[in-house]
């Protein structure tokens, strides 16, 4: 039996349902107790992360899927590192509206970072292929997932089990994707904070809607991966 945390909140906005969903897309940010908080919406999926760049400290993350129906925004959490720590209230709880270019969720205000543009890699991706010993092997996502969620300028990868909400690790920051070059600038890394501040460059191609990602990992090992958009 799946153990998933479910929550919902009412949309209170002058936008239509479709316009509201479109307006949510991309990345949002705010500062909380000297920490940076980011919130990314990408094609039916979301991720919230809190971290401190100056101290190279990863605070926590949570996220999953969401849907809009009538006047309700509903979400299913697939991972949540905060629940084990302090059971904090979900940051998405509360009435939602867009006002003066800001996203208001309850009493919290979020400033837009980007709207998903330029958009080549905006979305939620699951790893579906990896080259080993010179041969590409297929990975079929199940409960155990490795997801990358990208806005127009921010990226985050998360390894987790969506059925048990077990969390294995995450990392993220800002990125650029231009002329076949994908560059990650790491701002948080749950497993090894010594990697914060590093920039990694990869080759990338979109082939039949799949993201081919090759180069060297943060450990200096050669990688060639295929990522597919979540549906």
Secondary structure, DSSP 8 states (H G I E B T S, - for coil): ----EEEEEEB--SS-HHHHHHHH-EEEEEEETTEEEEEEEETTEEEEEEEETTTTEEEEEEEEEEEEETTEEEEEEEEESHHHHT----TT-S-EEEETTEEEETTEEEEEEESS-S-SS-EEEEEEEEEETTEEEE---SSEEEEEEE-SSEEEEEEEETTT--EEEEEEEEEEEETTEEEEEEEEESS-GGGTT-EEEEEEEEETTEEEEEEE-TTS-EEEEEEEE--
